Amino acid sequence: MTTNVAWRRSADVAQVRTHSSNRVALLHLDANQPVVLEGTAATIWDLIDGRRDQSDVIAELEVTFEDATGQIHAQVEAFLASLAAQQLIEPASAAS
């Protein structure tokens, strides 16, 4: 996955959020099961806005969270790949 791709949320995803516990439930309209994101995963979801690329998301997270293990780059890349594989996000340059 390249780091210069700006990601956006798929238009086919419905979401329900609880702000008090930083949780968001996502359901792609073609899926049978929702995906529930909590904590850092929900924060990453919030950063997916169609303008920020993977590097921007990582930079924002590095400001907020300590990366003592040095794994943030690989973890964010894997997480974004997982969201893309579930069709929850898509490249912002993709046609609507």
Beta strands, then each sheet from edge to edge (+ up, - down):
strand 1: 7-9
strand 2: 13-18
strand 3: 23-28
strand 4: 35-38
strand 5: 89-91
sheet 1: 1+ 5-
sheet 2: 2+ 3- 4+
end
